[in-house]
Amino acid sequence: MLRQESGHGSRLQSVERAAKLLRAVAAATGPAGSATALAETVGLNRTTTWRILTTLEHEHLVRLDRETGWYSLGFGLLDLAGQAAGTSLAQASRRVLQQVAAQTGETASLAVMRDGALTYVAEAGAGSVVSAGWHGRSVALHATSTGKAYLAFCSDDEVRKLLTVTSRGRLPRYTDTTITTLAELTGALSTTRTQGYGTCRGEFESSAWGVSAPVLNGSGVPLAVVSIWGPSERITDERFVALGEVAVDAAGEIGR
């Protein structure tokens, strides 16, 4: 029976069950994340639980570790969080982005994850905030400081799912400085995590250099990314540390 009546009207029982399972997966650790344990937690039979979990996995809302048989939340929830938070984060970031642009003399922007791609939702330059020119366009995660700042704070499994890899096992090249191997990208992401911000030396567009820092939630999950961009004549290696600190501070303020 799909529809359940209540004092507050009718609701879909299947959706309620899926919601309960999502909450159970979020709270589960280790063996408590197995299908059997989750079925007991939410009071469903194993067949129903397995069918719902399979559907949620297909939609990337949960992920199954096939070695252990344990479920955890999927990266698709980050998309939902990004879309839900995009407008409010864009509004909350306006003053901060204006301050960053005025302080650095460069363009400051905010990007959130939407449908598996980072999308800029706010931008400040010359003291004003406008809709980002990248709106609706896919940003190469491995070839931008924005993407590196986001990937560096994702799980290894999420990184693999978000990246585009060619049939030859390499990452797409956009300029002479683009990172094209997973080994090199892994090193760059490790550096990004250590210093708290990512860098880009004209790797997506040769004329665009920049630094980016993630806006993290209380669990260390990236919700958005603050970026500072400009031409290589102004944003040089010598400015990366100072600009990186500005980006980290701005991301922290927006997160608060």
Secondary structure, 3 states (H helix, E strand, C coil): CCEEEECCEEEEHHHHHHHHHHHHHHHCCHHHHEHHHHHHHHCCCHHHHHHHHHHHHHCCCEEEECCCCEEEECCHHHHHHHHHHHHHHHHHHHHHHHHHHHHHCCEEEEEEEECCEEEEEEEEECCEEECCCCCCCCCCHHHCHHHHHHHCCCCHHHHHHHCCCCCCCCCCCCCCCCCCCHHHHHHHHHHHHHHCCEEEECCCCCCCEEEEEEEECCCCCEEEEEEEEECCCCCCHHHHHHHHHHHHHHHHHHHC
